[in-house]
Amino acid sequence: MTEESTNLLKKCNAGAKMAIGTIERVYPFVTEKALKDALSEYIKKHEDIVARTREQLAEFCEGGADPNPIAQFMAKMTTKMRLKRDSSDGNIAVMVIEGCNMGAKKLREYRKKYSGATEESCETLQSLMELEGKLMSEMQSYL
């Protein structure tokens, strides 16, 4: 596996973990059952990406990566402040959509930066990008 592939998979691993953390932070505030169910399903789908990247990295004696601690802290604080102001399901959907947008933007940057990554690594990135797109799209109905 190339260094670019390893780096790309680590970024995918960390990004999926970041998404899980965000969804788990807002989940307790959700009131609508359908939204809770949807978010629960997306946690599982992101966990699948984490497992997939971990397996791919393990083939080459590499471990996963944790999200940037500063980014995690900022996301946690921002979420906490926004939920104090408005913990409605609509606002939660907006926060999830914004997180997906940020994640998708970073993933596009990584695709360019690690353009020499293997096809398998790029497929994992594409899967995560598609997952973010689907989550964003599904959250639209809760606005």
C-alpha positions as CSV (number, residue, x, y, z in Angstrom):
1,M,0.0,0.0,0.0
2,T,1.3,3.4,-0.9
3,E,1.8,6.1,1.7
4,E,-0.9,8.1,0.0
5,S,-3.3,5.2,0.4
6,T,-2.5,4.9,4.1
7,N,-2.9,8.6,4.6
8,L,-6.2,8.6,2.8
9,L,-7.6,5.7,4.7
10,K,-6.5,7.3,8.0
11,K,-8.4,10.5,7.0
12,C,-11.5,8.4,6.2
13,N,-11.2,6.6,9.5
14,A,-10.9,9.8,11.4
15,G,-13.7,11.5,9.5
16,A,-16.1,8.7,10.1
17,K,-15.3,8.8,13.8
18,M,-15.9,12.5,13.8
19,A,-19.3,12.0,12.2
20,I,-20.2,9.3,14.8
21,G,-19.2,11.6,17.6
22,T,-21.3,14.5,16.3
23,I,-24.4,12.3,15.8
24,E,-24.0,10.7,19.2
25,R,-23.8,14.2,20.8
26,V,-27.1,15.4,19.3
27,Y,-28.9,12.0,19.5
28,P,-30.1,12.4,23.1
29,F,-31.9,15.6,22.2
30,V,-33.9,14.2,19.3
31,T,-37.6,13.9,20.0
32,E,-39.0,12.4,16.7
33,K,-38.7,8.6,16.5
34,A,-38.1,8.6,12.7
35,L,-35.2,11.0,13.2
36,K,-33.7,8.9,16.0
37,D,-34.0,5.8,13.9
38,A,-32.3,7.5,10.9
39,L,-29.5,8.8,13.0
40,S,-29.0,5.5,14.7
41,E,-28.8,3.8,11.3
42,Y,-26.2,6.4,10.1
43,I,-24.1,5.7,13.2
44,K,-24.0,2.1,12.2
45,K,-23.1,2.9,8.6
46,H,-20.3,5.2,9.8
47,E,-19.1,2.4,12.1
48,D,-18.9,0.2,9.1
49,I,-16.6,2.7,7.3
50,V,-14.4,2.8,10.5
51,A,-14.2,-1.0,10.5
52,R,-13.5,-1.1,6.7
53,T,-10.7,1.4,7.0
54,R,-9.3,-0.4,10.0
55,E,-9.2,-3.7,8.1
56,Q,-7.5,-2.1,5.1
57,L,-4.9,-0.4,7.3
58,A,-4.3,-3.6,9.3
59,E,-3.2,-5.4,6.2
60,F,-0.2,-3.1,6.2
61,C,0.3,-3.0,10.0
62,E,-1.2,0.4,10.2
63,G,-3.8,1.6,12.8
64,G,-6.7,3.9,12.4
65,A,-6.5,7.6,13.2
66,D,-8.4,9.7,15.7
67,P,-10.0,13.0,14.7
68,N,-8.0,16.1,15.3
69,P,-8.4,16.9,19.0
70,I,-8.8,20.6,18.4
71,A,-11.5,19.9,15.8
72,Q,-13.2,17.5,18.1
73,F,-13.2,20.0,21.0
74,M,-14.5,22.8,18.8
75,A,-17.3,20.6,17.4
76,K,-18.2,19.5,20.9
77,M,-18.4,23.1,22.2
78,T,-20.2,24.4,19.2
79,T,-22.8,21.6,19.4
80,K,-23.3,22.2,23.1
81,M,-23.8,25.9,22.7
82,R,-26.2,25.5,19.7
83,L,-28.3,22.8,21.5
84,K,-28.6,25.1,24.6
85,R,-30.1,27.8,22.3
86,D,-32.3,25.4,20.2
87,S,-32.6,21.7,20.7
88,S,-35.4,21.2,18.2
89,D,-35.3,18.4,15.7
90,G,-35.1,20.9,12.9
91,N,-32.0,22.5,14.4
92,I,-30.4,19.2,15.0
93,A,-31.0,18.3,11.3
94,V,-29.4,21.6,10.3
95,M,-26.3,20.8,12.5
96,V,-26.0,17.4,11.0
97,I,-26.3,18.8,7.5
98,E,-23.6,21.4,8.3
99,G,-21.3,18.7,9.6
100,C,-21.9,16.6,6.5
101,N,-21.0,19.6,4.3
102,M,-17.8,20.2,6.2
103,G,-16.9,16.5,6.1
104,A,-17.6,16.3,2.4
105,K,-15.5,19.4,1.7
106,K,-12.5,17.8,3.6
107,L,-13.0,14.5,1.8
108,R,-12.9,16.2,-1.6
109,E,-9.6,17.9,-0.5
110,Y,-8.2,14.6,0.5
111,R,-9.2,13.0,-2.8
112,K,-7.1,15.7,-4.6
113,K,-4.2,15.6,-2.1
114,Y,-3.9,11.8,-2.2
115,S,-4.5,11.3,-5.9
116,G,-2.0,8.5,-6.0
117,A,-3.9,6.3,-3.6
118,T,-4.9,2.8,-4.6
119,E,-8.3,2.2,-6.2
120,E,-9.5,0.3,-3.1
121,S,-8.6,3.3,-0.9
122,C,-10.4,5.7,-3.3
123,E,-13.5,3.4,-3.2
124,T,-13.6,3.7,0.5
125,L,-13.3,7.5,0.3
126,Q,-16.1,7.5,-2.3
127,S,-18.3,5.3,0.0
128,L,-17.9,7.8,2.8
129,M,-18.6,10.7,0.5
130,E,-21.8,9.0,-0.7
131,L,-22.8,8.2,2.9
132,E,-22.4,11.9,3.8
133,G,-24.5,12.9,0.8
134,K,-27.3,10.5,1.7
135,L,-27.3,11.6,5.3
136,M,-27.5,15.3,4.2
137,S,-30.3,14.5,1.9
138,E,-32.3,12.6,4.5
139,M,-31.9,15.3,7.0
140,Q,-33.6,17.8,4.6
141,S,-37.0,16.3,5.5
142,Y,-36.6,17.3,9.1
143,L,-36.1,21.0,8.4
